[in-house]
């Protein structure tokens, strides 16, 4: 059974996971440079960032777009690394 929604690649992915994955990859400093909002640059925390992103659609859209770029680039890298070798 396919759990992804055909028109929404983020369907079923919680905002908490998105933020955790971005933090693991970029960290607060880089995330604050890429998306300059105070919840990423001044005393950042996951809980305050989640509250802000849930209440601010434009910021959430930027975070989701960055996450899509991250998972898309990771999928391409994984396919390149794990592709079978020609013999």
SEZAZA-291130 format. One line per field, with one value per residue (C-alpha): x, y, z; residue in one letter. Coordinates in Angstrom, 2 decimals, padded with zeros to 5 digits. Layout:
# SEZAZA-291130
xx	[X | ...]
yy	[Y | ...]
zz	[Z | ...]
kolgu	[A | ...]
# end
This chain:
# SEZAZA-291130
xx	[000.00 | 001.37 | 001.25 | 002.24 | -000.39 | 000.04 | 000.00 | 001.69 | 005.12 | 005.00 | 001.74 | 002.09 | 005.38 | 005.07 | 006.54 | 008.59 | 010.34 | 010.95 | 012.56 | 014.58 | 015.94 | 016.86 | 018.60 | 020.52 | 021.70 | 022.26 | 022.23 | 020.72 | 023.34 | 023.04 | 019.26 | 019.09 | 021.17 | 019.05 | 015.73 | 016.35 | 013.68 | 014.28 | 013.20 | 016.23 | 018.72 | 018.02 | 017.98 | 016.63 | 014.68 | 012.60 | 009.46 | 009.56 | 010.33 | 007.43 | 005.03 | 006.22 | 006.08 | 002.57 | 001.34 | 003.28 | 002.40 | 005.11 | 007.87 | 006.48 | 006.40 | 010.09 | 010.99 | 008.99 | 010.60 | 014.07 | 013.16 | 011.95 | 015.26 | 017.11 | 015.25 | 015.34 | 019.10 | 019.55 | 017.48 | 019.65 | 022.86 | 021.59 | 020.65 | 024.05 | 025.87 | 023.76 | 023.33 | 024.54 | 027.96 | 028.33 | 030.25]
yy	[000.00 | 003.39 | 005.77 | 008.90 | 011.26 | 011.65 | 015.46 | 016.17 | 014.65 | 015.81 | 014.01 | 012.07 | 013.70 | 015.63 | 019.08 | 017.78 | 015.26 | 017.88 | 020.24 | 017.45 | 016.27 | 019.80 | 020.40 | 017.16 | 018.11 | 021.88 | 022.84 | 026.01 | 028.41 | 027.31 | 026.95 | 030.54 | 031.77 | 029.92 | 030.95 | 034.11 | 034.01 | 034.78 | 031.36 | 029.93 | 032.68 | 033.89 | 031.26 | 028.59 | 025.62 | 023.00 | 023.83 | 027.59 | 026.93 | 024.51 | 027.02 | 029.74 | 027.53 | 026.32 | 029.92 | 031.41 | 029.90 | 031.69 | 030.44 | 026.91 | 026.94 | 027.87 | 025.13 | 022.55 | 023.65 | 023.32 | 019.86 | 018.79 | 019.91 | 017.98 | 014.71 | 015.03 | 015.54 | 012.69 | 010.37 | 011.18 | 010.66 | 007.37 | 006.09 | 007.06 | 005.33 | 002.16 | 001.66 | -001.78 | -001.90 | -003.02 | -006.28]
zz	[000.00 | -001.00 | 001.98 | 000.05 | -001.23 | -005.01 | -004.98 | -001.65 | -001.06 | 002.57 | 003.31 | 006.56 | 007.59 | 010.82 | 011.22 | 014.15 | 011.91 | 009.24 | 011.75 | 013.40 | 010.05 | 008.99 | 012.31 | 012.03 | 008.56 | 008.85 | 012.55 | 014.00 | 012.62 | 009.01 | 009.25 | 010.58 | 007.65 | 005.11 | 006.65 | 008.68 | 011.38 | 015.04 | 016.27 | 014.41 | 015.26 | 018.82 | 021.57 | 019.23 | 020.51 | 018.81 | 020.79 | 020.08 | 016.42 | 016.09 | 017.67 | 015.29 | 012.19 | 013.01 | 013.30 | 010.38 | 006.99 | 004.97 | 007.29 | 007.29 | 003.48 | 003.40 | 005.87 | 003.91 | 000.64 | 002.17 | 003.47 | 000.03 | -001.47 | 001.23 | 000.75 | -003.03 | -003.04 | -000.55 | -002.76 | -005.76 | -003.77 | -002.35 | -005.80 | -007.11 | -004.24 | -004.21 | -007.93 | -009.04 | -010.62 | -014.20 | -014.48]
kolgu	[X | X | X | X | X | X | X | X | X | X | X | X | X | X | X | X | X | X | X | X | X | X | X | X | X | X | X | X | X | X | X | X | X | X | X | X | X | X | X | X | X | X | X | X | X | X | X | X | X | X | X | X | X | X | X | X | X | X | X | X | X | X | X | X | X | X | X | X | X | X | X | X | X | X | X | X | X | X | X | X | X | X | X | X | X | X | X]
# end
